[in-house]
Amino acid sequence: MAVQVKLSAREGRSWGFMLPLSPMLLTPSQTLPLHSYAFEFKWDGFRALVGLDRGRLSIHSRNLRDMTADFPELQPLADSARRQRLLLDGELVCLGDDGRPSFDRIQQKLRHGFRAKHAVVFMIFDILEHNRRSMIPLSYLERRRHLDGFDLNGSHWRTPAYELDGTVAQRVSRKHALEGIVAKQLVSSYRPGQRGREWLKIKNFQERAFLICGWRAADARRKRGESLLIGHRDGDGEMQYAGAVEFGFSRDTLQQIKRALKDHVTQTAPSGAPFRLPGATFCAPLVPALIRFLEFSGGTVRHASFRSLLG
C-alpha cells in the first residue's frame, strides 16, 4: 500500500514520491532459512527512506518524520544522482573508531542532528521507486539488480553486497562483531509496513557472567516490569554498573535472589550507575548470573535476558 506524499526540500520546493506508509519490517528468527534467501548484514542503525530528485534530497524516518536538515553530509548523494529520481530504503549508521556501527554514536546523532560531531553513513539495501516507476512489485533479486546498477557508493553512502550462503554471512558477521544478519526471500516483493517470513533477522547474541548488584521495582505507569541490576569488576577490582535485565527470569527466581541477598542490601551503588534510578535496591555483588545480550556498549548491556544463576 502506498500514498502520495509531498517531501519538502530545504530550499522550500516540494515534489511527490510514491512513499510507503512505512518500510517493510523484519521477523525475528533463531535459525537460518535453508533455501531461496539472500543474506545481508544487520547494521544496528536507524531505518530511513531517502528520496533523490535531480539533485534534491529528502530523508524520512520509519514513521515518516522529515529528518533532511539533520544530515547535510548526505547531500552529495543527491548531487551524484542528479539525473535520477530514486526512493531508497536503508539504514543510517555511525561508525566507531574500529569501523563497526556504533549504537552510542547514532543515538548521539539522532539527539543532536547536524550539531553532532559524528557523521552518518547510509547503508542502502533496497530501491522502491525509479523515475516514477514503482519497484515495490518486483522481486528482491530484481530490485537488487536494479539498485546495484547505480553503483551508489561514496564517502557517506554505500550499497553493501549480499551473500547467498547464510552460514558464510553469519560467520563473517560474528567475526566482525556485527549485530547479526538479515535473510530476504529472493522472490519476495516489497510489502510496506508488513512483517512476515519474507524478511527475517537473526541476531548474534552473546552470553557471559555478571554479578547481581540489586533489583528494581516494577513501574506500571511506564509499563516496566521488575528487573535485575547487574555489574562486573574492572581491572582494578572496582564494581562497575552494567545495566538492567528485565526478561528471562520468573517471579520465583527473583524472590530466591532477594532472599539470598536481603541481608546484604547497601546504600552504595556500583560505579557508573545512573544518579536517579527510582525503585532500585542495591546489594553486595555476591551472586553471579549468566546473562544473554546483544551488545555491551557504553558500559551497559543491550537487549539483555537472564539465563541462569551460577555457582
Residue frames relative to the residue before (quaternion, step in Angstrom):
aa qw qx qy qz dx dy dz
M 1.0000 0.0000 0.0000 0.0000 0.00 0.00 0.00
A 0.0114 0.8064 -0.5899 0.0395 3.60 -0.89 0.85
V 0.1700 -0.7665 0.6107 0.1031 3.52 -1.24 0.47
Q 0.4997 -0.6122 0.5059 0.3459 3.55 -1.23 0.42
V 0.0030 0.7979 -0.6006 0.0508 3.56 -0.70 1.10
K 0.3227 -0.7267 0.5707 0.2052 3.56 -0.95 0.85
L 0.1716 -0.7809 0.5957 0.0763 3.55 -0.75 1.09
S 0.2962 -0.7971 0.5036 0.1524 3.57 -0.61 1.12
A 0.3095 -0.7355 0.5743 0.1830 3.56 -0.89 0.93
R 0.6443 -0.5491 0.3598 0.3924 3.56 -1.21 0.45
E 0.6884 0.4767 -0.2996 0.4572 3.59 1.09 -0.63
G 0.6412 -0.5757 0.3127 0.3996 3.56 1.27 0.31
R 0.5587 0.5764 -0.4125 0.4307 3.61 1.22 -0.08
S 0.1607 -0.7897 0.5836 0.0995 3.60 -1.19 0.34
W 0.0374 -0.7764 0.6289 0.0137 3.53 -1.25 0.45
G 0.4343 -0.7297 0.4755 0.2299 3.58 -1.20 0.42
F 0.0887 -0.7511 0.6521 0.0522 3.54 -1.07 0.86
M 0.4304 -0.6026 0.5788 0.3413 3.53 -1.28 0.35
L 0.0131 0.8528 -0.5184 0.0608 3.56 0.33 1.27
P 0.4464 -0.6930 0.4848 0.2925 3.65 -0.72 0.95
L 0.6107 -0.5454 0.4200 0.3914 3.54 -1.19 0.51
S 0.7568 -0.1738 0.1032 0.6216 3.56 1.11 -0.68
P 0.6260 -0.5581 0.3729 0.3969 3.60 -1.15 0.43
M 0.5982 -0.5248 0.4573 0.3971 3.54 -1.29 0.34
L 0.3246 -0.7921 0.5001 0.1306 3.57 -0.95 0.95
L 0.4500 -0.6913 0.5132 0.2372 3.54 -1.33 0.43
T 0.2719 -0.7346 0.5992 0.1658 3.55 -1.17 0.66
P 0.4406 -0.6981 0.4853 0.2880 3.64 -0.75 0.95
S 0.0002 -0.7841 0.6204 -0.0176 3.56 -1.09 0.77
Q 0.3811 -0.7234 0.5314 0.2215 3.56 -1.09 0.72
T 0.7800 0.2901 -0.1352 0.5377 3.58 1.20 -0.47
L 0.5295 -0.6148 0.4858 0.3250 3.54 -1.28 0.45
P 0.4048 -0.6570 0.5596 0.3023 3.61 -0.99 0.69
L 0.4794 -0.7298 0.4226 0.2430 3.57 -1.01 0.81
H 0.8363 0.1334 -0.0169 0.5315 3.59 0.89 -0.85
S 0.8613 0.2421 -0.1416 0.4237 3.52 -1.41 0.40
Y 0.5921 0.5258 -0.3919 0.4684 3.59 1.07 0.75
A 0.2651 -0.6854 0.6452 0.2090 3.51 -1.34 0.45
F 0.2491 -0.7870 0.5539 0.1084 3.57 -1.14 0.64
E 0.0758 -0.7779 0.6238 0.0015 3.52 -0.97 1.03
F 0.5391 -0.5836 0.4764 0.3766 3.58 -1.23 0.29
K 0.3495 -0.6848 0.5922 0.2412 3.56 -1.20 0.61
W 0.3041 -0.8480 0.4196 0.1106 3.53 -0.49 1.27
D 0.3316 -0.7752 0.4950 0.2101 3.63 1.19 -0.08
G 0.4913 0.6409 -0.4467 0.3851 3.55 0.79 1.04
F 0.6201 -0.5105 0.4396 0.4019 3.54 -1.08 -0.84
R 0.4204 -0.7335 0.4797 0.2349 3.57 -0.59 1.19
A 0.0554 0.8064 -0.5849 0.0679 3.57 -0.96 0.86
L 0.2506 -0.7026 0.6439 0.1702 3.51 -1.29 0.59
V 0.0966 -0.8156 0.5705 0.0042 3.57 -0.65 1.14
G 0.1629 -0.7876 0.5913 0.0597 3.54 -0.80 1.10
L 0.0870 -0.7632 0.6396 0.0305 3.55 -1.01 0.92
D 0.0499 0.8091 -0.5803 0.0780 3.57 -0.69 1.06
R 0.7859 -0.3413 0.1755 0.4848 3.54 0.00 1.39
G 0.8147 -0.2664 0.0983 0.5056 3.54 0.72 1.14
R 0.6514 0.4752 -0.3238 0.4950 3.59 1.23 -0.13
L 0.2600 -0.7886 0.5507 0.0847 3.54 -1.05 0.87
S 0.0366 0.7628 -0.6456 0.0020 3.55 -1.18 0.68
I 0.0677 -0.7901 0.6092 0.0095 3.57 -0.93 0.92
H 0.0060 0.8053 -0.5912 0.0447 3.56 -0.74 1.09
S 0.4860 -0.6662 0.4939 0.2757 3.54 -1.10 0.79
R 0.7329 -0.3951 0.3209 0.4515 3.54 -1.35 0.02
N 0.7292 0.3865 -0.2183 0.5207 3.58 1.13 -0.68
L 0.5377 -0.6715 0.3586 0.3624 3.56 1.31 0.44
R 0.3552 0.6999 -0.5308 0.3199 3.58 1.06 0.75
D 0.4346 -0.7114 0.4932 0.2486 3.57 -0.84 1.02
M 0.0122 -0.8159 0.5755 -0.0536 3.58 -0.63 1.20
T 0.2605 0.8250 -0.4791 0.1480 3.57 1.27 0.23
A 0.7026 0.4974 -0.2835 0.4226 3.57 0.81 -0.99
D 0.6328 0.5690 -0.3341 0.4051 3.61 1.16 -0.44
F 0.7853 0.3068 -0.1473 0.5173 3.59 1.18 -0.41
P 0.0215 -0.8407 0.5409 -0.0093 3.61 0.55 1.12
E 0.5691 0.6153 -0.3863 0.3851 3.60 1.16 -0.44
L 0.6563 0.5059 -0.3160 0.4620 3.61 1.25 -0.28
Q 0.4196 0.7200 -0.4675 0.2949 3.61 1.22 -0.08
P 0.6395 0.5306 -0.3572 0.4265 3.66 0.90 -0.68
L 0.5451 0.5909 -0.4062 0.4344 3.60 1.20 -0.39
A 0.6617 0.4822 -0.2993 0.4900 3.58 0.98 -0.85
D 0.6302 0.5367 -0.3325 0.4519 3.59 1.02 -0.77
S 0.6764 0.5079 -0.2952 0.4442 3.57 0.99 -0.84
A 0.7316 0.3433 -0.2127 0.5492 3.59 1.21 -0.47
R 0.1012 0.8758 -0.4696 0.0474 3.56 1.16 0.70
R 0.7397 0.4057 -0.2407 0.4798 3.60 0.99 -0.70
Q 0.6650 0.5089 -0.2894 0.4638 3.56 1.28 -0.06
R 0.2088 -0.7238 0.6410 0.1472 3.49 -1.31 0.44
L 0.0903 0.8306 -0.5301 0.1448 3.58 -0.20 1.34
L 0.1271 -0.7274 0.6637 0.1198 3.53 -1.26 0.55
L 0.0896 -0.8384 0.5365 -0.0349 3.55 -0.49 1.29
D 0.2307 -0.7403 0.6166 0.1359 3.54 -1.20 0.66
G 0.2582 0.7765 -0.5442 0.1850 3.57 -0.91 0.85
E 0.5069 -0.6337 0.5070 0.2907 3.52 -1.34 -0.29
L 0.2864 -0.7231 0.6046 0.1719 3.55 -0.96 0.94
V 0.0294 0.8029 -0.5932 0.0516 3.59 -0.72 1.06
C 0.2329 -0.6974 0.6470 0.2019 3.52 -1.36 0.31
L 0.3113 -0.7688 0.5320 0.1703 3.55 -0.79 0.99
G 0.4106 -0.7016 0.5307 0.2397 3.55 -1.09 0.79
D 0.7254 -0.4178 0.3094 0.4511 3.56 -1.29 -0.02
D 0.6754 0.4806 -0.2854 0.4811 3.58 1.23 -0.50
G 0.5776 -0.6201 0.3630 0.3874 3.58 1.28 0.09
R 0.5888 0.5637 -0.3664 0.4487 3.58 1.30 -0.05
P 0.5952 -0.5458 0.4287 0.4051 3.61 -1.16 0.46
S 0.1970 -0.7882 0.5773 0.0819 3.56 -0.90 0.98
F 0.3789 -0.7352 0.5188 0.2160 3.57 -0.57 1.18
D 0.6330 0.5423 -0.3353 0.4391 3.61 0.97 -0.82
R 0.6973 0.4837 -0.2847 0.4458 3.57 0.87 -0.92
I 0.6562 0.4827 -0.3359 0.4729 3.61 0.95 -0.71
Q 0.6064 0.5354 -0.3591 0.4655 3.61 1.11 -0.58
Q 0.6344 0.5125 -0.3281 0.4768 3.60 1.01 -0.77
K 0.6503 0.5230 -0.3152 0.4519 3.56 0.97 -0.86
L 0.6735 0.4947 -0.3010 0.4594 3.57 0.95 -0.85
R 0.6548 0.5063 -0.3115 0.4667 3.59 1.11 -0.66
H 0.8226 0.2858 -0.1055 0.4802 3.57 0.86 -0.98
G 0.3780 -0.7662 0.4637 0.2346 3.60 1.26 0.01
F 0.8423 -0.1419 0.1175 0.5065 3.55 -1.05 -0.83
R 0.6001 0.5758 -0.3648 0.4187 3.61 1.21 -0.32
A 0.5433 0.6148 -0.4056 0.4029 3.62 1.23 -0.31
K 0.4929 -0.6972 0.4387 0.2801 3.57 -1.00 0.81
H 0.6717 0.4892 -0.3038 0.4660 3.61 1.16 -0.44
A 0.3182 -0.7471 0.5557 0.1785 3.56 -0.85 1.00
V 0.4298 -0.6935 0.5142 0.2644 3.57 -1.21 0.50
V 0.2051 -0.6920 0.6662 0.1881 3.48 -1.44 0.22
F 0.2755 -0.7602 0.5693 0.1484 3.58 -0.84 1.00
M 0.1822 -0.7769 0.5987 0.0690 3.56 -0.53 1.25
I 0.1696 -0.8254 0.5354 0.0580 3.59 -0.27 1.29
F 0.0272 0.8312 -0.5550 0.0197 3.58 -0.75 0.97
D 0.8016 0.1490 -0.1263 0.5650 3.64 1.16 0.08
I 0.2117 -0.7382 0.6258 0.1363 3.52 -1.31 0.47
L 0.2091 -0.8187 0.5308 0.0651 3.56 -0.79 1.10
E 0.8029 0.0362 -0.0138 0.5949 3.57 1.18 -0.46
H 0.0083 -0.7732 0.6341 0.0040 3.57 -1.13 0.72
N 0.8438 -0.1481 0.0500 0.5134 3.55 -0.62 1.23
R 0.7324 -0.4550 0.1836 0.4721 3.52 0.88 1.19
R 0.5756 0.5361 -0.4035 0.4675 3.60 1.21 0.20
S 0.3620 -0.7364 0.5310 0.2115 3.58 -0.73 1.06
M 0.2773 -0.7594 0.5718 0.1395 3.56 -0.95 0.98
I 0.4368 0.7601 -0.4158 0.2420 3.57 1.28 -0.32
P 0.7005 0.4679 -0.3129 0.4387 3.66 0.86 -0.76
L 0.5720 0.6211 -0.3816 0.3760 3.60 1.19 -0.40
S 0.5733 -0.5784 0.4469 0.3702 3.56 -1.23 0.39
Y 0.6849 -0.4646 0.3580 0.4324 3.55 -1.30 0.31
L 0.6771 0.5016 -0.3045 0.4440 3.60 0.82 -0.96
E 0.6515 0.5052 -0.3204 0.4666 3.59 0.96 -0.81
R 0.6590 0.4972 -0.3153 0.4682 3.60 0.93 -0.84
R 0.6677 0.5017 -0.3123 0.4527 3.60 0.92 -0.85
R 0.6397 0.5136 -0.3360 0.4627 3.60 0.95 -0.75
H 0.6304 0.5210 -0.3201 0.4782 3.55 1.08 -0.79
L 0.6710 0.5031 -0.2899 0.4611 3.58 0.90 -0.96
D 0.6760 0.5047 -0.3050 0.4419 3.59 0.84 -0.96
G 0.5874 0.6023 -0.3611 0.4024 3.58 1.16 -0.53
F 0.6498 0.5144 -0.3188 0.4599 3.61 1.18 -0.43
D 0.2266 -0.8060 0.5148 0.1843 3.62 1.25 -0.36
L 0.1663 0.8117 -0.5364 0.1606 3.57 0.78 1.07
N 0.3329 0.7072 -0.5481 0.2976 3.55 0.02 1.35
G 0.1803 0.7840 -0.5700 0.1670 3.54 -0.69 1.11
S 0.7871 -0.3385 0.2281 0.4624 3.55 -1.27 -0.28
H 0.8101 0.1837 -0.0786 0.5512 3.59 1.07 -0.72
W 0.7342 0.2865 -0.2411 0.5664 3.59 1.15 0.50
R 0.0269 -0.7895 0.6125 -0.0287 3.52 -1.11 0.80
T 0.2192 -0.7212 0.6337 0.1736 3.53 -1.29 0.44
P 0.1978 -0.8220 0.5211 0.1169 3.61 0.14 1.26
A 0.5129 -0.6445 0.4785 0.3042 3.55 -1.12 0.74
Y 0.3349 -0.7029 0.5802 0.2389 3.54 -1.27 0.37
E 0.3173 -0.7341 0.5785 0.1606 3.55 -1.31 0.42
L 0.3470 -0.7545 0.5182 0.2045 3.59 -0.96 0.81
D 0.6685 0.4319 -0.2923 0.5303 3.60 1.27 -0.16
G 0.3534 -0.7846 0.4728 0.1896 3.58 -0.33 1.26
T 0.6393 0.5299 -0.3445 0.4380 3.61 0.99 -0.72
V 0.6249 0.5197 -0.3356 0.4762 3.59 1.08 -0.69
A 0.6627 0.5064 -0.3074 0.4582 3.59 0.87 -0.96
Q 0.6704 0.4964 -0.3021 0.4613 3.58 0.93 -0.87
R 0.6461 0.5229 -0.3252 0.4511 3.59 0.96 -0.82
V 0.6691 0.4891 -0.3002 0.4722 3.59 0.96 -0.87
S 0.6505 0.5181 -0.3279 0.4483 3.59 0.94 -0.82
R 0.6587 0.4906 -0.3106 0.4785 3.58 1.03 -0.74
K 0.6178 0.5588 -0.3398 0.4366 3.58 0.99 -0.81
H 0.7649 0.3401 -0.1748 0.5185 3.56 0.99 -0.86
A 0.4516 -0.7322 0.4203 0.2887 3.58 1.30 0.37
L 0.2725 0.7518 -0.5448 0.2525 3.57 0.89 0.97
E 0.6869 -0.5061 0.3263 0.4070 3.58 -1.26 0.32
G 0.7157 -0.3615 0.2692 0.5335 3.58 1.05 -0.67
I 0.4777 -0.6400 0.5007 0.3338 3.56 -1.20 -0.54
V 0.2914 -0.7152 0.6070 0.1874 3.53 -1.36 0.33
A 0.1882 -0.7686 0.6036 0.0973 3.58 -0.91 0.95
K 0.0463 -0.8098 0.5846 -0.0181 3.58 -0.78 1.06
Q 0.4579 -0.7054 0.4776 0.2544 3.54 -0.74 1.11
L 0.5185 -0.7011 0.3996 0.2829 3.56 -0.72 1.14
V 0.7610 0.3884 -0.2067 0.4768 3.60 0.95 -0.82
S 0.4984 0.6961 -0.4144 0.3088 3.61 1.25 -0.08
S 0.3801 -0.6688 0.5882 0.2493 3.53 -1.14 0.72
Y 0.5563 -0.5899 0.4619 0.3594 3.57 -1.32 0.15
R 0.0988 -0.8151 0.5706 0.0156 3.59 -0.64 1.13
P 0.2996 -0.7987 0.4922 0.1734 3.63 0.00 1.26
G 0.8590 0.1348 -0.1191 0.4793 3.54 -0.93 0.96
Q 0.6164 0.5639 -0.3413 0.4308 3.59 1.26 -0.05
R 0.1913 -0.7563 0.6173 0.1022 3.53 -1.25 0.61
G 0.2025 0.7807 -0.5666 0.1687 3.59 -0.75 1.02
R 0.7092 -0.4441 0.3333 0.4344 3.56 -1.29 -0.27
E 0.4758 0.6780 -0.4459 0.3392 3.60 1.23 -0.05
W 0.7722 0.1588 -0.0862 0.6092 3.59 1.10 -0.76
L 0.0355 -0.8109 0.5831 -0.0345 3.58 -0.63 1.16
K 0.1758 -0.7559 0.6143 0.1422 3.57 -1.16 0.59
I 0.0924 -0.7742 0.6259 0.0140 3.55 -0.90 1.01
K 0.1834 -0.8344 0.5151 0.0696 3.57 -0.26 1.28
N 0.4096 -0.6925 0.5446 0.2367 3.53 -1.24 0.62
F 0.0562 -0.8202 0.5694 0.0026 3.57 0.04 1.27
Q 0.2317 -0.7459 0.6101 0.1329 3.54 -1.26 0.60
E 0.1680 -0.7616 0.6121 0.1311 3.57 -1.28 0.30
R 0.1694 0.7619 -0.6169 0.1016 3.56 -1.10 0.77
A 0.5580 -0.6135 0.4503 0.3307 3.54 -1.28 0.35
F 0.0350 -0.7481 0.6624 0.0164 3.53 -1.13 0.84
L 0.4288 -0.6645 0.5405 0.2873 3.55 -1.31 0.23
I 0.4016 -0.6907 0.5436 0.2570 3.58 -0.94 0.88
C 0.0562 -0.8231 0.5650 -0.0103 3.57 -0.65 1.11
G 0.8167 -0.1167 0.0311 0.5643 3.58 1.19 0.44
W 0.2713 -0.7269 0.5987 0.1988 3.52 -1.33 -0.28
R 0.2458 -0.7672 0.5777 0.1314 3.54 -1.25 0.37
A 0.4894 -0.6824 0.4685 0.2744 3.55 -0.93 0.94
A 0.5862 -0.5723 0.4472 0.3589 3.54 -1.27 0.48
D 0.1585 -0.7550 0.6289 0.0968 3.54 -1.27 0.50
A 0.2791 -0.8048 0.5018 0.1506 3.57 -0.10 1.30
R 0.6236 0.5610 -0.3506 0.4165 3.58 1.01 -0.77
R 0.7510 0.3439 -0.1959 0.5285 3.58 1.04 -0.79
K 0.4131 -0.7361 0.4418 0.3038 3.57 1.35 0.19
R 0.4449 0.6623 -0.4642 0.3847 3.54 0.96 0.97
G 0.3268 -0.7565 0.5343 0.1881 3.55 -0.79 1.00
E 0.6907 -0.4152 0.3518 0.4761 3.55 -1.32 -0.08
S 0.0815 -0.8075 0.5837 0.0261 3.56 -1.09 0.67
L 0.4045 -0.6587 0.5772 0.2634 3.51 -1.34 0.42
L 0.2643 -0.7365 0.5994 0.1686 3.57 -1.05 0.76
I 0.0990 -0.8292 0.5500 0.0087 3.57 -0.76 1.01
G 0.0537 -0.7906 0.6095 0.0255 3.53 -1.28 0.39
H 0.1948 -0.7502 0.6136 0.1508 3.53 -1.36 -0.09
R 0.4639 -0.6642 0.5059 0.2961 3.57 -1.21 0.40
D 0.3633 -0.7283 0.5369 0.2221 3.57 -0.92 0.92
G 0.7755 -0.3774 0.2452 0.4428 3.56 -1.31 -0.07
D 0.6942 0.4402 -0.2647 0.5043 3.58 1.23 -0.46
G 0.5781 -0.6151 0.3674 0.3905 3.58 1.27 0.11
E 0.5108 0.6446 -0.4271 0.3756 3.59 1.27 0.07
M 0.4662 -0.6880 0.4858 0.2706 3.55 -1.01 0.87
Q 0.1031 -0.7972 0.5946 0.0174 3.57 -0.80 1.08
Y 0.4722 -0.6705 0.5006 0.2771 3.57 -0.94 0.94
A 0.1138 -0.8212 0.5579 0.0369 3.60 -0.94 0.89
G 0.7289 -0.4531 0.2403 0.4534 3.59 1.20 0.28
A 0.5076 -0.6286 0.5067 0.3008 3.53 -1.41 -0.15
V 0.1947 -0.7564 0.6169 0.0965 3.54 -1.17 0.75
E 0.1307 -0.8449 0.5182 0.0219 3.55 -0.51 1.21
F 0.7590 0.3693 -0.1767 0.5063 3.58 1.21 -0.37
G 0.7281 0.4910 -0.3189 0.3564 3.55 -1.33 0.33
F 0.7278 0.3677 -0.2446 0.5246 3.61 1.19 -0.19
S 0.4286 -0.6852 0.5282 0.2604 3.54 -1.20 0.60
R 0.6555 -0.4846 0.3883 0.4298 3.56 -1.29 0.19
D 0.6223 0.5449 -0.3384 0.4486 3.60 1.06 -0.73
T 0.6459 0.5110 -0.3187 0.4691 3.59 1.00 -0.82
L 0.6457 0.5179 -0.3214 0.4599 3.56 0.97 -0.83
Q 0.6581 0.5002 -0.3109 0.4690 3.59 0.96 -0.84
Q 0.6144 0.5472 -0.3359 0.4585 3.58 1.08 -0.73
I 0.6616 0.4952 -0.2995 0.4768 3.59 0.97 -0.86
K 0.6517 0.5169 -0.3195 0.4538 3.58 0.94 -0.86
R 0.6474 0.5123 -0.3244 0.4619 3.61 0.99 -0.82
A 0.6697 0.5115 -0.3035 0.4447 3.57 0.97 -0.85
L 0.7874 0.3393 -0.1520 0.4916 3.58 1.08 -0.69
K 0.3960 0.7616 -0.4583 0.2306 3.60 1.26 -0.02
D 0.7037 0.4398 -0.2710 0.4878 3.60 1.10 -0.59
H 0.6915 0.4551 -0.2684 0.4926 3.56 1.28 0.07
V 0.2961 0.7558 -0.5201 0.2657 3.57 1.22 0.54
T 0.0561 -0.8053 0.5900 -0.0149 3.56 -0.99 0.88
Q 0.4646 -0.6565 0.5163 0.2943 3.55 -1.26 0.38
T 0.6067 0.5749 -0.3402 0.4309 3.57 1.29 -0.17
A 0.2394 -0.7756 0.5716 0.1199 3.56 -0.65 1.13
P 0.5851 -0.5644 0.4321 0.3904 3.61 -1.14 0.47
S 0.6067 -0.5450 0.4261 0.3916 3.55 -1.18 0.49
G 0.7840 0.3156 -0.2409 0.4772 3.56 -0.96 0.89
A 0.4866 0.6521 -0.4505 0.3675 3.61 1.22 -0.08
P 0.5912 -0.5767 0.4149 0.3817 3.62 -1.06 0.66
F 0.5616 -0.6220 0.4275 0.3390 3.56 -1.03 0.81
R 0.7652 0.1891 -0.1082 0.6058 3.57 1.06 -0.80
L 0.1384 0.7612 -0.6187 0.1364 3.56 -0.68 1.14
P 0.1923 -0.8344 0.5051 0.1080 3.62 0.40 1.24
G 0.8206 0.2508 -0.1960 0.4745 3.55 -1.02 0.88
A 0.5245 0.6574 -0.4043 0.3596 3.59 1.27 0.06
T 0.0962 -0.7389 0.6641 0.0621 3.54 -1.19 0.75
F 0.1726 -0.7997 0.5689 0.0842 3.58 -0.69 1.08
C 0.0733 -0.7899 0.6086 0.0171 3.54 -1.19 0.61
A 0.6500 -0.4808 0.3979 0.4336 3.54 -1.31 0.17
P 0.4403 -0.7197 0.4733 0.2533 3.62 -0.91 0.89
L 0.1576 0.8330 -0.5059 0.1590 3.57 0.31 1.29
V 0.7365 0.3982 -0.2109 0.5045 3.59 1.19 -0.52
P 0.2238 -0.7823 0.5659 0.1325 3.63 -0.62 1.08
A 0.0628 -0.7888 0.6111 0.0197 3.55 -1.17 0.64
L 0.4038 -0.6748 0.5605 0.2596 3.53 -1.19 0.63
I 0.0845 -0.8114 0.5781 -0.0162 3.56 -0.70 1.16
R 0.2474 -0.7398 0.6105 0.1366 3.54 -1.03 0.90
F 0.1059 0.8058 -0.5714 0.1141 3.58 -0.82 0.95
L 0.5308 -0.6371 0.4652 0.3097 3.51 -1.27 0.44
E 0.8056 -0.0743 0.1113 0.5772 3.56 0.86 -0.97
F 0.2429 -0.7161 0.6342 0.1613 3.53 -1.21 0.64
S 0.1670 0.8249 -0.4979 0.2092 3.53 0.19 1.37
G 0.8380 0.1179 -0.1036 0.5227 3.57 -0.93 0.90
G 0.6971 -0.4912 0.2633 0.4511 3.57 1.15 0.60
T 0.7546 0.3106 -0.2081 0.5393 3.61 1.20 -0.09
V 0.5169 -0.6329 0.4809 0.3177 3.54 -1.25 0.51
R 0.2248 -0.7503 0.6062 0.1382 3.56 -1.22 0.60
H 0.8403 0.0732 -0.0959 0.5285 3.56 -1.11 0.84
A 0.2454 0.8109 -0.4889 0.2078 3.55 0.84 1.04
S 0.0106 -0.7733 0.6337 0.0184 3.53 -1.22 0.59
F 0.5103 -0.6481 0.4872 0.2866 3.54 -1.17 0.74
R 0.2093 -0.7884 0.5669 0.1152 3.58 -0.97 0.88
S 0.7536 -0.2700 0.2169 0.5587 3.60 0.81 -1.00
L 0.4944 -0.5867 0.5337 0.3557 3.51 -1.36 0.22
L 0.2488 -0.7668 0.5770 0.1312 3.57 -1.16 0.65
G 0.7941 0.3308 -0.2315 0.4543 3.53 -1.18 0.54
